[in-house]
Amino acid sequence: MKHLFGPILEIVHGKDAGLVGGLVAFVLALLLVIFGFWRTLFIIIFTLAGYIVGARLFRNSSHFKELLNRFLPPGRFR
């Protein structure tokens, strides 16, 4: 799990922890006020799922090309 969230942790590392925590809390509170609890939870779950899938697929470009070739054969659609 560390290698998955490594890029985010590298960005945050060295920054003021109070500032980062305050910014995260502010964004979460803003989402709760605008959308409500269930919609905010939905947004957070799908954002995390998209990040995880994107980090796994795009980490290795050859793996992504193989996956793309499996769904869209090179001579047919591309």
N, C-alpha and C positions, 0 to 999 in steps of 0.2 A: 504494500500500500504506500510505502514511502516513495518508491520510484514513480508512482502515479501522480502524487501531489507535489513532487519535487520542484517542478518549475514555479508553482505558486509559492511554495515555501522559500525559494531562492529570491523571489521578488520581495517578499515580506521581511526576510531576514535582514537584520540591521536597522530596520525602521523602528520608530517608537511604538511599543506594544499598546500603549494607551490610545494612540491615534488610530492604529489599525483596528483595534477593538471597538472604538467609538464609531468609526466609519462603517464597520460591519453592522453594528447595532442600529445605527441611523438608517441604513438601507433596509434592514429587516423591519424596523418600525414603520418606515414609509410604505413598504409593500403591504404590511398589515393594515394600515389605515386606508390605503387606496383600494386594495382588493379583498380584504378580509382574510380570516385564518385559512380556510380550505383552499382558496385560490392561490394564496401565497405558498402554502405547502406544496401544491401542485406545481407551481413555477419552480420552486427549489428542487423538488425531486427530479423534474425533467431537465433542469439545468445541470444537475450533478450527473445524471445519466448520460446526457449529451457530452459532457466533458470527459467522462470515463470512456465512452465508446470512441470519441475522437482521439483521445490520447493513445488508446490501444491500436486503432487502425492507422493513424498517421505517424506513429513512431517509426515504423519501418515502411518506407515507400514501396519496396518490392512486394511486401505482403499486400499492400493496398492495390497495387497493379495486378497481382494475381487474383484478388477478389473481384476487381473490376473486369478482368478478362473472363472470369467464370460467369458473370452475369451478362456482360456485353461482349460477345466474341469479337476479336479484332477485325475480321473481314466483313462482318455483317452490319454493325451499327457505327463503327468508328473508322 
